[in-house]
Amino acid sequence: MKKPVQSLPAWTYLSAEFLTLEKQHLFDPSWQLICHQNDIPEAGDYVTFDFLGRAVFALRDGEGAIGVFYNVCQHRGSRLLDDAKGNLGRSIICPYHAWTYGLDGALKSVPANQRDQNLDMACLGLRPAGHVNFMGFLWTRSGEGPSLQEQFAPVRHELEPYRFRELQPTGRVTLRTRKANWKTIADNYVDIHHVAINHPGLRALFGSSYGAEVKGDIHRMWGDVGDEGRDPYSVRAYKRLLPEVDWLPEARQRHWCYYRLWPNLAFDIYPDQVDFMQFIPISANETLIREISYAIPDQRREMKAARYLNWRINRQVNKEDALLIERVEQGMRSGGFESGPFSRSEVCLIDSANRIRHAIPIANQSDEPTVGPLAGVVS
């Protein structure tokens, strides 16, 4: 009998040194989403994004073009922008010494008392950060890896009807801190077996129609809005009020799907809106969940109500997930758990564990190495 695949050992969820290896082998080659192009519609609009020490911002210039720059002045290394988003007007002024940059990143002026006759201003513009615009979203990464076209190829045809490039933000970015390792959180969101036990709202919404599969670098989950179960009020009202939308085929009118681009970001897609989630490691035991919802503009009262009810349902689900994540984190730190078996249906969890073991072979060891640093052991 074939032995079940085991989860990663508990120490990989607790070790700061292992997170350093994950940054190098998992996150540096992975695409990270900054924002949607419609988050910065006007000249001077910007969004900042920090990820594991990499600080950048996306900015629309006076000609309508979008650039992505490192969030640092080229004079003395001062951080330029602090707010999550805003509008700069016509220029970026460093708060340290007032060096001034145009919206295209070029250095425009330096205070007279800081000028030098040999100062080559043409070479001192803001440093561009590599980025791509894919499906209307702006993405960046610091390492090398497959293109987004390659990664999304297995599901691109499924995403096309949702008109990603036309999506508009329905609110602001929400940041929620969890005292847990990023893997604990990411695992929870592709764990199909806990839903029926711990999420009565989702159970009422989708019944037993949950499914999951792995398509290359995409973990895909799905369900259909049905009439099973005794519905909580918000679920019952959502089912009743959710209107049809003319941009979706019939099969998608009452369909939910979740696409996780491995390792740490996902699109949670409903007929009425698209929720984006990103799991940003802060430390081995702390993670920032970055979220925002997008939608195609629709002023119908039924749609507005459905989107509000969707928010209510998911707010309750988030509370339930927060407790579950906390319980897992406590268990990982108890000293009484090493790893556990996956069932064959837990395909996304199996794939994640296998990917990490392949990228960081030391994760195959059941016990944390007693000599280190871990980076030295791996090399």
LODRENBA-60845 format. One line per field, with one value per atom (N, C-alpha, C): residue in one letter; x, y, z; atom name. Coordinates in steps of 0.1 Angstrom, whole numbers. Each point is the difference from the previous one (the first is absolute). Example, Ala and Ser with C-alpha at 12.3 -4.5 7.8 and 13.67 -1.06 7.14 Angstrom:
residues 2
res: (a	a	a	s	s	s)
px: (132	-9	9	-4	9	-8)
py: (-57	12	12	11	11	11)
pz: (78	0	0	-7	0	8)
atom: (N	CA	C	N	CA	C)
//
This chain:
residues 379
res: (m	m	m	k	k	k	k	k	k	p	p	p	v	v	v	q	q	q	s	s	s	l	l	l	p	p	p	a	a	a	w	w	w	t	t	t	y	y	y	l	l	l	s	s	s	a	a	a	e	e	e	f	f	f	l	l	l	t	t	t	l	l	l	e	e	e	k	k	k	q	q	q	h	h	h	l	l	l	f	f	f	d	d	d	p	p	p	s	s	s	w	w	w	q	q	q	l	l	l	i	i	i	c	c	c	h	h	h	q	q	q	n	n	n	d	d	d	i	i	i	p	p	p	e	e	e	a	a	a	g	g	g	d	d	d	y	y	y	v	v	v	t	t	t	f	f	f	d	d	d	f	f	f	l	l	l	g	g	g	r	r	r	a	a	a	v	v	v	f	f	f	a	a	a	l	l	l	r	r	r	d	d	d	g	g	g	e	e	e	g	g	g	a	a	a	i	i	i	g	g	g	v	v	v	f	f	f	y	y	y	n	n	n	v	v	v	c	c	c	q	q	q	h	h	h	r	r	r	g	g	g	s	s	s	r	r	r	l	l	l	l	l	l	d	d	d	d	d	d	a	a	a	k	k	k	g	g	g	n	n	n	l	l	l	g	g	g	r	r	r	s	s	s	i	i	i	i	i	i	c	c	c	p	p	p	y	y	y	h	h	h	a	a	a	w	w	w	t	t	t	y	y	y	g	g	g	l	l	l	d	d	d	g	g	g	a	a	a	l	l	l	k	k	k	s	s	s	v	v	v	p	p	p	a	a	a	n	n	n	q	q	q	r	r	r	d	d	d	q	q	q	n	n	n	l	l	l	d	d	d	m	m	m	a	a	a	c	c	c	l	l	l	g	g	g	l	l	l	r	r	r	p	p	p	a	a	a	g	g	g	h	h	h	v	v	v	n	n	n	f	f	f	m	m	m	g	g	g	f	f	f	l	l	l	w	w	w	t	t	t	r	r	r	s	s	s	g	g	g	e	e	e	g	g	g	p	p	p	s	s	s	l	l	l	q	q	q	e	e	e	q	q	q	f	f	f	a	a	a	p	p	p	v	v	v	r	r	r	h	h	h	e	e	e	l	l	l	e	e	e	p	p	p	y	y	y	r	r	r	f	f	f	r	r	r	e	e	e	l	l	l	q	q	q	p	p	p	t	t	t	g	g	g	r	r	r	v	v	v	t	t	t	l	l	l	r	r	r	t	t	t	r	r	r	k	k	k	a	a	a	n	n	n	w	w	w	k	k	k	t	t	t	i	i	i	a	a	a	d	d	d	n	n	n	y	y	y	v	v	v	d	d	d	i	i	i	h	h	h	h	h	h	v	v	v	a	a	a	i	i	i	n	n	n	h	h	h	p	p	p	g	g	g	l	l	l	r	r	r	a	a	a	l	l	l	f	f	f	g	g	g	s	s	s	s	s	s	y	y	y	g	g	g	a	a	a	e	e	e	v	v	v	k	k	k	g	g	g	d	d	d	i	i	i	h	h	h	r	r	r	m	m	m	w	w	w	g	g	g	d	d	d	v	v	v	g	g	g	d	d	d	e	e	e	g	g	g	r	r	r	d	d	d	p	p	p	y	y	y	s	s	s	v	v	v	r	r	r	a	a	a	y	y	y	k	k	k	r	r	r	l	l	l	l	l	l	p	p	p	e	e	e	v	v	v	d	d	d	w	w	w	l	l	l	p	p	p	e	e	e	a	a	a	r	r	r	q	q	q	r	r	r	h	h	h	w	w	w	c	c	c	y	y	y	y	y	y	r	r	r	l	l	l	w	w	w	p	p	p	n	n	n	l	l	l	a	a	a	f	f	f	d	d	d	i	i	i	y	y	y	p	p	p	d	d	d	q	q	q	v	v	v	d	d	d	f	f	f	m	m	m	q	q	q	f	f	f	i	i	i	p	p	p	i	i	i	s	s	s	a	a	a	n	n	n	e	e	e	t	t	t	l	l	l	i	i	i	r	r	r	e	e	e	i	i	i	s	s	s	y	y	y	a	a	a	i	i	i	p	p	p	d	d	d	q	q	q	r	r	r	r	r	r	e	e	e	m	m	m	k	k	k	a	a	a	a	a	a	r	r	r	y	y	y	l	l	l	n	n	n	w	w	w	r	r	r	i	i	i	n	n	n	r	r	r	q	q	q	v	v	v	n	n	n	k	k	k	e	e	e	d	d	d	a	a	a	l	l	l	l	l	l	i	i	i	e	e	e	r	r	r	v	v	v	e	e	e	q	q	q	g	g	g	m	m	m	r	r	r	s	s	s	g	g	g	g	g	g	f	f	f	e	e	e	s	s	s	g	g	g	p	p	p	f	f	f	s	s	s	r	r	r	s	s	s	e	e	e	v	v	v	c	c	c	l	l	l	i	i	i	d	d	d	s	s	s	a	a	a	n	n	n	r	r	r	i	i	i	r	r	r	h	h	h	a	a	a	i	i	i	p	p	p	i	i	i	a	a	a	n	n	n	q	q	q	s	s	s	d	d	d	e	e	e	p	p	p	t	t	t	v	v	v	g	g	g	p	p	p	l	l	l	a	a	a	g	g	g	v	v	v	v	v	v	s	s	s)
px: (8	-8	9	-4	8	-2	11	0	-5	-10	-5	12	-2	9	-1	11	-1	1	-6	2	14	4	13	2	12	2	-3	-4	-4	11	13	10	1	-4	1	-10	-10	-10	5	10	5	13	8	14	2	6	4	10	9	10	-7	-10	-7	-7	-6	-6	10	12	11	2	0	1	-12	-12	-12	0	5	2	8	12	9	-6	-6	-3	-15	-8	-15	-4	3	-6	7	14	7	-4	-2	-4	-15	-8	-14	-5	-10	-7	-8	1	-8	-8	-13	-9	1	2	1	-14	-7	-14	-5	-13	-6	3	0	2	-10	-12	-11	0	10	2	8	6	7	-4	-13	-5	5	4	4	15	5	14	4	11	4	-5	-10	-5	11	1	10	-5	6	-2	13	3	13	-2	11	-1	13	0	12	-2	11	-1	14	2	12	12	-1	11	1	-8	0	-12	4	-10	-1	-11	-2	-13	-2	-13	-4	-13	-5	-5	3	-4	-4	-11	-4	5	6	6	-9	4	-8	-5	6	-4	-9	-2	-9	7	13	8	3	1	3	14	7	13	0	10	2	14	2	14	2	13	4	-3	-5	-5	12	9	13	6	4	6	15	4	14	11	-4	10	6	-8	5	-7	-9	-6	-13	-5	-12	-13	-8	-13	-8	-7	-7	-14	-8	-14	-4	-8	-5	-14	-9	-14	-2	-11	-3	-3	-7	-3	-3	0	-3	3	1	3	11	10	12	-1	-10	-1	9	10	9	14	3	14	1	11	4	11	-2	10	4	13	6	-1	-6	-1	13	11	13	7	3	8	-7	-13	-8	5	7	2	-14	-1	-14	1	-9	-1	-13	0	-12	-8	-12	-9	6	9	7	12	3	11	13	0	13	2	13	3	-1	-8	-3	7	2	7	6	11	7	2	-3	2	14	1	12	12	-2	11	5	-7	5	5	0	5	15	5	14	1	11	2	1	4	2	-13	-10	-12	-7	-1	-6	-15	-9	-14	-6	4	-6	2	10	3	-6	-7	-4	-16	-6	-15	-3	-13	-4	3	3	3	-12	-2	-12	1	-12	-1	-7	5	-5	-15	-9	-14	-6	-12	-8	-15	-7	-15	-6	-7	-6	-14	-10	-14	-4	7	-4	7	7	6	15	7	14	7	10	7	15	7	15	6	13	7	15	8	14	9	-6	8	-5	5	-4	-9	-9	-9	-9	-11	-9	-8	-5	-8	-14	-7	-14	-8	3	-7	1	12	1	-7	1	-6	-15	-6	-15	-6	9	-5	-11	2	-10	-14	-1	-14	-3	8	-2	-14	-4	-13	-12	2	-10	-1	11	0	-5	1	-3	-14	-11	-13	-1	9	-1	5	6	4	9	11	9	5	3	6	-10	-13	-10	-4	5	-3	3	-9	3	0	9	0	-14	-5	-12	2	13	3	15	5	15	6	13	7	-1	-3	-1	12	6	12	-4	1	-3	12	5	11	-4	6	-2	13	-1	12	1	5	1	10	6	8	-8	6	-8	-5	7	-5	-13	-1	-12	-12	2	-11	-3	10	-2	-6	5	-5	-15	-4	-14	-9	4	-8	-2	8	-2	-3	-4	-4	-15	-4	-15	-8	7	-7	-5	6	-4	-13	-4	-11	-13	-3	-13	-1	12	0	0	7	3	-7	-5	-6	-15	-9	-14	-5	5	-4	4	12	5	-7	-2	-7	-14	-7	-13	0	11	1	3	9	5	-4	-5	-4	11	-2	11	6	-1	6	15	6	15	8	10	10	13	11	13	9	9	10	12	11	12	2	2	3	13	11	13	3	2	3	-13	-11	-13	-7	-4	-9	-14	-9	-13	-11	-9	-11	-13	-11	-13	-12	-11	-13	-11	-12	-12	-10	-5	-10	-13	-4	-11	-10	-9	-11	0	12	1	1	-5	2	-9	1	-8	9	-4	9	0	11	0	-6	-4	-7	8	13	8	1	1	1	-13	-11	-13	-3	4	-3	10	12	9	-5	-4	-5	-12	-9	-12	3	9	2	11	9	11	-6	2	-5	9	-6	8	8	12	8	3	-1	0	14	10	14	4	-8	4	-9	6	-9	-9	-10	-10	7	10	6	7	3	7	-9	-13	-9	-1	1	-1	12	12	12	10	7	11	13	11	13	11	10	11	13	8	13	12	7	12	12	7	13	11	5	10	12	5	-3	-10	-2	-6	-11	-6	-11	-11	-12	-12	-10	-8	-12	-12	-9	-12	-12	-5	-9	-14	-9	-15	-6	-12	-7	-1	0	-2	13	11	12	12	12	13	7	3	8	14	10	14	6	8	6	15	8	15	5	8	5	15	2	14	7	10	7	7	-2	7	12	-3	10	-5	7	-4	-13	-4	-13	-9	1	-9	-1	-13	-3	-10	2	-10	-8	-13	-10	-4	3	-3	-12	-11	-12	-6	-7	-8	-10	-12	-10	-1	-2	-2	-13	-6	-12	-2	-8	-5	-11	1	-10	-14	-9	-14	-8	-9	-7	-14	-3	-13	0	-12	-1	2	-4	2	15	7	15	7	-4	6	-3	-13	-3	7	2	7	15	6	14	1	-9	0	-2	-9	-2	12	6	13	10	1	10	-4	-13	-4	3	-2	2	15	8	15	6	-6	5	-2	-11	-2	10	2	9	14	4	14	1	-10	0	2	-7	1	14	5	14	10	-1	10	1	-11	1	6	-3	6	15	4	15	7	-6	6	1	-10	1	12	1	11	13	2	12	4	-10	2	5	-7	4	14	4	13	11	-3	9	-1	-8	-3	12	7	11	-5	-13	-6	-4	4	-4	13	2	11	-6	-8	-7	-12	-9	-12	-2	-8	-3	-11	2	-10	-9	-12	-9	2	-3	2	-7	-12	-8	6	10	6	11	-4	10	8	-7	8	10	-4	9	12	-3	11	10	-6	8	9	-5	8	11	-3	11	11	-4	10	8	-6	7	11	-4	10	11	-3	10	10	-6	9	9	-6	8	10	-4	9	1	9	1	1	5	2	-14	-11	-13	-4	8	-3	4	8	4	-11	-3	-11	4	13	4	8	-1	7	15	9	14	5	9	6	13	5	11	-5	7	-5	10	-4	-13	-6	-13	-7	5	3	5	13	8	12	-2	-10	-3	-5	-8	-6	11	8	11	10)
py: (-12	12	12	10	12	9	4	9	14	5	14	10	11	11	7	3	7	15	7	15	3	13	4	-1	-2	-1	13	-1	12	11	-4	9	10	-4	9	11	-1	11	9	-4	8	6	-4	4	13	10	12	-2	-9	-3	-7	-8	-7	11	10	11	7	1	6	-8	-13	-9	1	1	2	13	10	13	-2	-7	-2	-10	-11	-10	0	6	0	14	10	13	9	0	8	-4	-12	-3	2	3	0	15	0	13	5	13	6	11	1	10	13	11	13	6	1	6	-2	4	0	14	0	12	11	-5	9	5	-5	6	14	2	12	7	5	4	14	8	14	3	10	3	4	-6	2	-10	-8	-10	-11	-5	-10	-10	-12	-10	-6	0	-6	-15	-7	-15	-4	-6	-5	-15	-8	-14	-6	-5	-6	9	13	9	8	-5	7	10	13	11	7	0	6	8	7	7	0	-1	2	14	7	14	2	8	4	14	1	13	9	12	9	-4	-10	-5	-12	-4	-12	-13	0	-12	-3	-13	-4	-5	5	-5	-6	-9	-6	3	7	4	-5	-2	-3	13	-3	11	6	6	5	11	11	11	-4	4	-3	9	8	9	-7	-2	-6	-12	-5	-13	2	11	2	-6	-6	-4	12	0	11	1	-10	0	-9	5	-8	-6	8	-4	-12	-7	-12	5	11	6	15	7	14	6	13	7	10	0	8	14	2	13	-2	9	0	-6	-2	-4	-8	-7	-7	8	4	7	-8	-3	-8	8	-6	7	3	-6	2	12	1	12	7	-3	7	-2	-11	-4	-2	5	-1	-8	-9	-9	3	-2	1	-13	0	-12	-11	3	-10	-6	5	-5	8	9	8	10	2	10	14	9	13	11	0	11	-5	7	-2	14	1	13	6	13	7	-3	-1	-3	-14	-9	-14	-3	10	-3	0	-8	-1	1	7	2	-13	-11	-13	-9	5	-8	-3	-13	-4	-4	10	-2	-11	-1	-10	-14	-2	-14	-3	10	-1	-1	-4	-2	-12	-1	-11	-13	-10	-13	-8	-4	-8	-14	-5	-14	-8	-11	-8	-3	1	-3	-3	-6	-3	4	4	2	-13	-8	-12	-1	0	-1	13	11	13	2	-10	1	2	7	3	-9	-7	-11	3	-4	1	-12	-2	-10	3	-6	3	-10	-12	-11	-4	-12	-5	-12	-1	-11	0	-9	0	13	3	12	-2	11	-2	-6	3	-7	-15	-5	-14	-6	8	-5	0	10	0	-7	-5	-6	-11	-9	-10	5	12	5	13	5	13	1	-11	0	1	-5	1	15	7	13	11	-3	11	6	-8	6	10	0	9	14	2	13	7	-7	5	15	3	13	11	-3	11	1	-9	1	13	4	12	-3	6	-3	5	-9	4	6	0	6	2	0	1	-13	-1	-11	-2	-13	-3	-9	4	-7	-7	-13	-7	-8	2	-7	-13	-11	-13	-4	-4	-6	-14	-2	-14	0	-11	-2	2	5	2	-13	-11	-13	-5	3	-4	7	13	7	-4	-1	-4	-14	-9	-14	0	9	0	4	9	4	-10	-10	-11	-13	0	-12	-1	-10	-1	-8	-7	-8	7	12	7	8	2	9	-5	-13	-5	0	-1	-1	14	10	13	12	-1	12	-3	2	-2	9	12	9	-6	-4	-5	-14	-7	-13	2	10	3	6	8	6	-10	-9	-9	-15	-3	-14	-9	-11	-10	1	11	2	3	0	4	-10	6	-9	8	-8	6	-8	7	-6	9	-6	7	1	12	2	8	-8	7	7	14	8	6	-5	5	-10	3	-8	5	-8	4	-7	8	-6	6	-6	5	-6	7	-4	7	-5	7	4	12	5	-9	-7	-9	3	-9	1	-10	-5	-10	7	-7	4	11	3	11	12	10	11	10	6	12	11	11	11	5	3	7	-9	-13	-10	-1	0	-1	12	12	12	1	-4	0	-8	-12	-9	6	6	6	12	9	13	-1	-9	-1	1	10	1	-6	-3	-5	12	-4	10	-4	10	-3	-4	3	-4	-14	-7	-14	-10	-12	-10	-6	-8	-5	-9	-8	-9	8	13	8	9	1	9	-3	-12	-4	-8	3	-8	8	-6	6	-8	7	-7	8	-7	5	-4	9	-3	5	-9	4	-2	11	0	-3	-12	-5	9	5	-5	8	13	8	10	-1	9	-7	6	-7	10	-4	7	-9	6	-6	6	-8	6	-5	10	-2	7	-3	6	15	5	14	8	-7	7	-9	6	-8	5	-9	4	-5	9	-3	-2	-10	-3	-3	5	-2	-2	-11	-4	4	11	6	-3	-8	-4	13	1	11	-7	-11	-8	-15	-9	-14	-2	9	-2	12	8	11	2	2	2	11	8	10	-5	0	-3	13	1	12	-3	8	-3	12	-1	10	-7	6	-5	9	-7	7	-4	8	-4	8	-5	7	10	13	9	-4	0	-5	7	10	8	-6	-12	-6	-2	3	-2	-14	-10	-14	-3	6	-3	6	13	6	-8	-5	-8	-13	-6	-13	2	11	2	3	7	3	-13	-9	-13	-9	1	-8	4	13	5	-5	0	-5	-15	-7	-15	-2	7	-2	5	11	5	-11	-7	-11	-11	-4	-10	3	13	4	-1	3	-2	-15	-9	-14	-5	5	-4	4	12	6	-9	-6	-9	-13	-5	-13	2	11	2	1	7	1	-13	-9	-13	-9	1	-7	5	13	6	-4	0	-5	-14	-9	-14	-2	8	-1	3	9	4	-9	-9	-8	-10	-4	-10	-14	-2	-13	-4	8	-3	1	-10	1	2	-9	1	-10	2	-9	-4	-10	-5	8	2	6	-11	2	-9	3	-9	2	11	4	11	14	0	13	4	1	1	13	11	13	0	-6	-1	-9	-11	-9	7	7	7	11	7	10	-6	-10	-7	-5	-7	-5	11	11	11	5	2	5	-10	-13	-10	0	2	0	12	12	12	1	-5	1	-14	-8	-14	-3	10	-2	-2	4	-2	-14	-9	-14	-6	7	-5	2	-10	1	8	1	8	12	11	12	-3	4	-2	7	-7	6	8	-1	8	10	11	10	10	11	2	-9	0	-10	3	13	3	-8	-1	-7	-15	-5	-14	-3	9	-2	0	10	2	-11)
pz: (0	0	0	-9	-1	12	6	12	-3	8	-3	1	-9	1	13	6	13	-1	9	0	4	-3	4	15	5	14	7	12	8	0	1	2	-12	-12	-12	1	9	3	11	7	12	-2	-9	-1	-8	6	-7	-11	2	-11	-12	3	-11	-9	7	-8	-9	5	-9	-12	1	-11	-9	6	-8	-9	6	-7	-12	1	-11	-10	4	-9	-5	8	-3	-5	8	-2	-10	0	-10	-14	-4	-13	-3	10	-2	-3	-8	-3	12	3	11	-6	4	-6	8	-7	6	1	-11	-1	-13	-2	-14	-6	-13	-8	3	4	3	15	8	13	-1	-12	-2	-13	-1	-13	-5	10	-4	1	-7	0	15	4	14	10	-4	9	2	13	2	11	0	10	4	13	5	3	0	3	6	11	7	1	-3	1	3	12	5	-3	3	-1	-13	-10	-13	0	-1	0	-13	-6	-13	0	-11	-1	-15	-3	-14	-1	-11	-2	-14	-2	-13	-3	-12	-3	-8	-4	-7	-14	-6	-13	1	13	2	1	-2	1	15	3	14	1	10	4	13	3	13	4	12	4	14	3	14	9	12	8	8	-7	6	-8	7	-7	-3	-12	-4	5	10	6	12	10	13	4	-9	4	8	1	8	-7	8	-5	-4	-12	-5	4	-1	2	11	9	12	-1	-6	0	-10	2	-8	-14	-1	-13	1	-11	0	-14	0	-12	2	-8	2	-7	-7	-8	-12	-2	-11	2	13	3	13	2	12	7	12	7	12	1	11	13	10	13	7	-4	7	-5	-13	-5	-11	-3	-10	-14	-3	-14	-6	-13	-6	-13	-1	-12	-7	-13	-8	1	-5	0	-9	-9	-7	6	13	7	-2	-9	-3	11	4	9	-6	6	-6	6	14	6	13	4	13	6	13	7	-4	-1	-5	9	13	9	0	-8	-1	-14	-9	-13	-1	-9	-3	-15	-4	-15	-7	7	-7	2	6	2	-13	-3	-13	3	-1	4	-9	-13	-9	5	8	5	14	6	13	2	-10	1	8	4	8	-7	8	-6	-3	-13	-4	6	4	5	-11	-3	-11	3	-10	2	-13	0	-11	3	-10	1	-6	8	-5	5	-9	3	7	-2	6	14	5	13	-2	9	0	9	-5	7	0	10	1	7	-2	7	-1	9	1	-6	-3	-6	-14	-4	-13	1	-9	0	-12	0	-12	-1	-12	-2	5	2	5	-11	-13	-11	2	3	1	12	11	13	-1	-6	-1	-12	-9	-12	2	11	1	4	5	4	-7	-9	-6	-6	-7	-7	10	13	10	6	0	5	-10	-12	-10	1	3	1	11	10	11	-2	-12	-5	10	4	10	-3	-12	-3	3	0	2	15	9	14	6	9	8	15	8	14	6	9	7	14	4	13	1	12	2	3	0	4	15	4	14	4	11	5	13	1	12	5	12	5	7	-3	7	6	13	7	-4	-12	-6	-12	-2	-12	-13	-10	-13	-5	2	-5	7	13	7	-6	-4	-6	-14	-8	-14	-1	9	0	4	9	5	-12	-9	-10	-12	0	-10	6	13	7	-2	-8	-3	11	9	9	13	3	12	-2	-13	-3	6	-2	5	15	6	15	6	-6	7	-6	-12	-7	-4	10	-4	-11	-1	-11	-13	-2	-12	-3	10	-2	-5	5	-5	-14	-3	-13	-11	2	-10	2	11	3	-1	-7	-2	-14	-6	-14	0	12	0	-8	-7	-7	0	-3	0	-10	-6	-9	-1	-6	-2	-16	-5	-14	-1	-1	-1	13	-1	11	7	-5	5	8	13	8	-2	-5	-4	9	6	7	-6	3	-6	7	-2	6	-7	1	-6	10	-1	9	-1	10	0	10	2	9	12	2	11	14	10	14	4	13	7	0	-8	-3	11	4	8	-8	7	-7	-12	2	-10	-13	3	-11	-8	7	-6	-8	5	-7	-12	1	-11	-12	4	-11	-7	8	-6	-9	5	-7	-11	0	-10	-14	-7	-14	-10	-12	-11	-5	-6	-6	-15	-9	-14	-5	8	-4	3	7	4	-7	-4	-6	11	-5	9	11	-3	10	11	-2	10	7	-2	6	15	4	14	5	-6	2	8	9	7	-3	-1	-3	7	4	7	-7	-4	-7	8	5	8	-10	-2	-7	10	0	10	0	12	13	8	-3	11	-4	-12	-3	-7	1	-6	-4	-10	-4	4	8	5	-8	-10	-10	1	2	0	-12	-3	-11	1	13	2	2	4	2	0	0	1	12	10	12	-2	3	-1	14	2	12	-2	9	0	14	2	13	1	7	0	13	0	12	6	13	8	8	6	7	-1	6	0	7	9	7	-1	-11	-2	-15	-5	-14	-1	-11	-4	-11	2	-11	-6	-13	-8	-9	2	-8	-6	-11	-6	-10	-1	-9	-13	-11	-13	-6	-9	-6	-13	-9	-12	5	-3	5	-4	10	-2	11	-4	9	4	-4	3	16	6	14	4	-8	4	0	-9	0	12	3	12	12	1	12	1	-12	-1	5	-5	4	15	5	15	7	-4	7	-2	-11	-3	11	2	10	14	3	14	1	-10	1	2	-8	1	13	5	13	11	0	9	-2	-13	-4	5	-1	4	15	8	14	4	-7	2	-4	-11	-5	10	5	10	12	5	11	-4	-11	-5	-2	-6	-2	13	10	13	7	-2	6	-6	-13	-6	4	1	4	14	9	14	0	-8	-1	-5	-10	-6	11	9	10	13	0	12	3	-10	2	-2	-2	-1	-14	-10	-14	-9	-9	-9	-14	-5	-13	0	-10	0	-15	-2	-13	-8	-13	-8	-6	-2	-8	-14	-9	-14	-6	6	-5	4	9	3	-10	-12	-11	1	4	1	11	11	11	-3	-6	-5	-9	-10	-10	7	10	7	7	8	7	-9	-11	-9	-7	-3	-6	10	12	10	2	1	2	-12	-12	-12	0	3	0	11	12	12	6	-5	4	15	7	15	6	-7	6	0	-6	1	13	8	13	10	8	9	12	4	11	-5	7	-3	2	-10	2	12	7	12	-3	-12	-4	-11	-1	-10	-3	-6	-3	-11	-1	-10	-14	-3	-13	-3	10	-2	-2	7	-2	-14	-5	-13	-11	1	-10	0)
atom: (N	CA	C	N	CA	C	N	CA	C	N	CA	C	N	CA	C	N	CA	C	N	CA	C	N	CA	C	N	CA	C	N	CA	C	N	CA	C	N	CA	C	N	CA	C	N	CA	C	N	CA	C	N	CA	C	N	CA	C	N	CA	C	N	CA	C	N	CA	C	N	CA	C	N	CA	C	N	CA	C	N	CA	C	N	CA	C	N	CA	C	N	CA	C	N	CA	C	N	CA	C	N	CA	C	N	CA	C	N	CA	C	N	CA	C	N	CA	C	N	CA	C	N	CA	C	N	CA	C	N	CA	C	N	CA	C	N	CA	C	N	CA	C	N	CA	C	N	CA	C	N	CA	C	N	CA	C	N	CA	C	N	CA	C	N	CA	C	N	CA	C	N	CA	C	N	CA	C	N	CA	C	N	CA	C	N	CA	C	N	CA	C	N	CA	C	N	CA	C	N	CA	C	N	CA	C	N	CA	C	N	CA	C	N	CA	C	N	CA	C	N	CA	C	N	CA	C	N	CA	C	N	CA	C	N	CA	C	N	CA	C	N	CA	C	N	CA	C	N	CA	C	N	CA	C	N	CA	C	N	CA	C	N	CA	C	N	CA	C	N	CA	C	N	CA	C	N	CA	C	N	CA	C	N	CA	C	N	CA	C	N	CA	C	N	CA	C	N	CA	C	N	CA	C	N	CA	C	N	CA	C	N	CA	C	N	CA	C	N	CA	C	N	CA	C	N	CA	C	N	CA	C	N	CA	C	N	CA	C	N	CA	C	N	CA	C	N	CA	C	N	CA	C	N	CA	C	N	CA	C	N	CA	C	N	CA	C	N	CA	C	N	CA	C	N	CA	C	N	CA	C	N	CA	C	N	CA	C	N	CA	C	N	CA	C	N	CA	C	N	CA	C	N	CA	C	N	CA	C	N	CA	C	N	CA	C	N	CA	C	N	CA	C	N	CA	C	N	CA	C	N	CA	C	N	CA	C	N	CA	C	N	CA	C	N	CA	C	N	CA	C	N	CA	C	N	CA	C	N	CA	C	N	CA	C	N	CA	C	N	CA	C	N	CA	C	N	CA	C	N	CA	C	N	CA	C	N	CA	C	N	CA	C	N	CA	C	N	CA	C	N	CA	C	N	CA	C	N	CA	C	N	CA	C	N	CA	C	N	CA	C	N	CA	C	N	CA	C	N	CA	C	N	CA	C	N	CA	C	N	CA	C	N	CA	C	N	CA	C	N	CA	C	N	CA	C	N	CA	C	N	CA	C	N	CA	C	N	CA	C	N	CA	C	N	CA	C	N	CA	C	N	CA	C	N	CA	C	N	CA	C	N	CA	C	N	CA	C	N	CA	C	N	CA	C	N	CA	C	N	CA	C	N	CA	C	N	CA	C	N	CA	C	N	CA	C	N	CA	C	N	CA	C	N	CA	C	N	CA	C	N	CA	C	N	CA	C	N	CA	C	N	CA	C	N	CA	C	N	CA	C	N	CA	C	N	CA	C	N	CA	C	N	CA	C	N	CA	C	N	CA	C	N	CA	C	N	CA	C	N	CA	C	N	CA	C	N	CA	C	N	CA	C	N	CA	C	N	CA	C	N	CA	C	N	CA	C	N	CA	C	N	CA	C	N	CA	C	N	CA	C	N	CA	C	N	CA	C	N	CA	C	N	CA	C	N	CA	C	N	CA	C	N	CA	C	N	CA	C	N	CA	C	N	CA	C	N	CA	C	N	CA	C	N	CA	C	N	CA	C	N	CA	C	N	CA	C	N	CA	C	N	CA	C	N	CA	C	N	CA	C	N	CA	C	N	CA	C	N	CA	C	N	CA	C	N	CA	C	N	CA	C	N	CA	C	N	CA	C	N	CA	C	N	CA	C	N	CA	C	N	CA	C	N	CA	C	N	CA	C	N	CA	C	N	CA	C	N	CA	C	N	CA	C	N	CA	C	N	CA	C	N	CA	C	N	CA	C	N	CA	C	N	CA	C	N	CA	C	N	CA	C	N	CA	C	N	CA	C	N	CA	C	N	CA	C	N	CA	C	N	CA	C	N	CA	C	N	CA	C	N	CA	C	N	CA	C	N	CA	C	N	CA	C	N	CA	C	N	CA	C	N	CA	C	N	CA	C	N	CA	C	N	CA	C	N	CA	C	N	CA	C	N	CA	C	N	CA	C	N	CA	C	N	CA	C	N	CA	C	N	CA	C	N	CA	C	N	CA	C	N	CA	C	N	CA	C	N	CA	C	N	CA	C	N	CA	C	N	CA	C	N	CA	C	N	CA	C	N	CA	C	N	CA	C	N	CA	C	N	CA	C	N	CA	C	N	CA	C	N	CA	C	N	CA	C	N	CA	C	N	CA	C	N	CA	C	N	CA	C	N	CA	C	N	CA	C	N	CA	C	N	CA	C	N	CA	C	N	CA	C	N	CA	C	N	CA	C	N	CA	C	N	CA	C	N	CA	C	N	CA	C	N	CA	C	N	CA	C	N	CA	C	N	CA	C	N	CA	C	N	CA	C	N	CA	C	N	CA	C	N	CA	C	N	CA	C	N	CA	C	N	CA	C	N	CA	C	N	CA	C	N	CA	C	N	CA	C	N	CA	C	N	CA	C	N	CA	C	N	CA	C	N	CA	C	N	CA	C	N	CA	C	N	CA	C	N	CA	C	N	CA	C	N	CA	C	N	CA	C	N	CA	C	N	CA	C	N	CA	C	N	CA	C	N	CA	C	N	CA	C	N	CA	C	N	CA	C	N	CA	C	N	CA	C	N	CA	C	N	CA	C	N	CA	C	N	CA	C	N	CA	C	N	CA	C	N	CA	C	N	CA	C	N	CA	C	N	CA	C	N	CA	C	N	CA	C	N	CA	C	N	CA	C	N	CA	C	N	CA	C	N	CA	C	N	CA	C	N	CA	C	N	CA	C	N	CA	C	N	CA	C	N	CA	C	N	CA	C	N	CA	C	N	CA	C)
//
